[in-house]
Amino acid sequence: MKRLFLLVAVFLAVVSATIAQSKDEVAIRKVISDQTAAWNRGDIYGFMTGYWKSDELEFVGRMDVTRGWQATLDRYKRNYDTREKMGTLTFSDVEFTQLSKDAAFVILTWSLGTAKDSPHGKSTLLFRKFKDDWRIVVDHSS
């Protein structure tokens, strides 16, 4: 009887952890989806809501590291100062790994369709949970 109780307890713990991780993955995928929608509306500020609004935010690009939410916003505004330059953003091949109850790692492919070209690449994103909200704390995109 004790063995059966232990097996049921372990099963319930595993199921509970899986459900919690699934909710977290859904929430993180929503952040990514909301960012895509904001970008494609030409709303850089809306896009930036997916990032941790902190001086400790890190964005790693091809050639440099930008530190801080405001500096990252300024970088986006400088590089995408017209709707035409913003183009249409898509994310695909999203791979999700839950690291802990308040941290997750995402790998994805991004592409940006503009009238002139179609840049694309990979991103690795470190998400952290703050109260009930998931935010990107490190973005490496190249």
N, C-alpha and C positions, 0 to 999 in steps of 0.2 A: 504494500500500500504506500509506504514511504517512497519507494522507487517510482511508482506511478505519479505521485504528487510532484516529485522532483522533475520528472520528464514533462509534465504539464506546465510547471512553472518555467522551465527552460524554453519550451515551445512558445509560451505567451510572451516571454521576454524578447525572443527573436522576432516574433510577429510585430510586437510593439515597436521595436527598433526599426524594422523595415517600413512600417507605416509612417513613422516620424521622418525617416530619410526620404520617403516618397513625397511627403508634404514639403520638405525642404527643397527637393529637386523641382517640384512644381513651382514653388515660390521663386527660385532662382531663374528658371526658364521664363517666368513672367517678367522678371526684371529685364532679361535679354530681349524679350518680345516688345516690352514697353520702350526700351531704348531704340529698337529698330523702327517702331512706329513714329517716335518723336523725331528721329533723324530724317525719316522719309517725309515728314511734314515740314522740314526745315527748321526744327526746334532744337537748337543745340542745348539750351537750358534744360529742356525736357529730357534730352539724351543724358545730360550730366546728372540727373537725379539717380541714375544707377550707380554712381560713384559715391564713395565715402566722402562727405564734405568735411575734410580735415587737411591740415598742412602735412599730414603723414601719408596721404595718398601718393602712390608712385605709379607713373606711367613710363614704361620702357619702350621706346621706339627703335627704329633701325639704327640710329646714330647717337641717341642721347637718352638721358633719364630726366623726366620732368617730375618735380616733387610739389605736392600740394594741389588741392582742388581748384583754387583760383588760377594757378599757373597752368593746370591742365585745360581748364576752360579757355584761358587766353590762347593756348596753343591751338585748340580746335578752331577758335574764332579767327585766328591768323591764317591757318591753313585752309579753312573752308569758309571764306568770307562772302561767298555768293551761293545762291541756291543751286546754280549750275555745277559749282565745284563739289557741293555736297552729294549730288547724284542720288542714286538709289542704293541703299545698304541692304545686304542680305547676310545672314549668318546660317551656316549649315554644319553638318557633321559634328554636332554638339556632343561632347563626352563629359559626363558628370562623375565626380568622385567626392563622396562625403568624407572629410578628414576627421571631423568631430561634430559635436552637436552645434557648434557655432562657427565652423569653417568648412569650406568646400572649394574644390579645384575644378575648373572647367577648361577644356581645350575645344577650340572651334575653328572653323574656316570662315573668313569674312571675304566679301567681295563688294566692290563699289562700282556701280555702273554709272558712267558719266557720258556726256556727248563726245568727249575727246578720247577717253580710254576706259579701261576696266581693271584697275588695280585690285589685287587680291592677295591674301596671305593667311597666316595662322595667328591666333591669339591664345595666350594662356592667361586665365583670370583667377585670382584668388579672391574668393568671397568670404565675408565675415558677417555673422548675424549680430545685429544691434537691436536689443529688445525683440521686436517682432519683424524687423526689416533686414533683408539681406542687401549688402552693398559690396561693390568691387573695391578692394583695398590695394590690389596690385594688378596692373594690366600690362602684359608684354605683348605687343602687336608688331609683327613684321611681315 
